[in-house]
Amino acid sequence: MGKKKETESKTKEAVENMAENSGETQEQPIAEPQEGQEAKKDGTVAVQAALDECKDKLLRNMAEFDNFRKRTAKEKETMFQNGVADAVSAFLPVLDNLYRAQKSLSEQSAASGIEMIIKQFLDIMGSLGVSEIEAEGKPFDPNLHNAVMHIEDEAYNNNTVAEVFTKGYILGDRVIRHCMVKVAN
């Protein structure tokens, strides 16, 4: 404890000396120190170096904390998007079956009921930021489409999606499910 009190008193003394000497500018020549002043000057330099070091550490810690805050916010957003994508991915087979049922029904009232269910399902997915990948008639993109069949057809341009077997969905820039398509060569 004796060293701590001694250091505190030297620090106080150095700060007081700095306050007294703050009126001096750096451009003024410093008078030759006398024997008692030599110790004060060394203490002031040491305190200023310690203050500069503490200031540097503080600035680094503040920058590190700011980077941490930004990184965790980005990770949180990514985790949310992954959760939404996983949940939607689990429901997509149900939506596919609803589309198949709609195509196979001949009775108008049942078909319109299924159409309303599909619309509700798509509205919910849209509110989560999920959208259908446009595919039919578009150029084939391996990042969005999965070609399961190729045909030779003059009616389509080269590498154009001719038919969509299973719709694909995207969340932001992340593909939840690729479109299964027939591509014309």
Secondary structure, DSSP 8 states (H G I E B T S, - for coil): -HHHHHHHHHHHHHHHHHHHHTTS-TTS------HHHHHHHHHHHHHHHHHHHHHHHHHHHHHHHHHHHHHHHHHHHHHHHHHHHHHHHHHHHHHHHHHHHHHH---HHHHHHHHHHHHHHHHHHHHTTEEE---TTSB--TTTEEEEEEE--TTS-TTEEEEEEE--EEETTEEEE-EEEEEE-
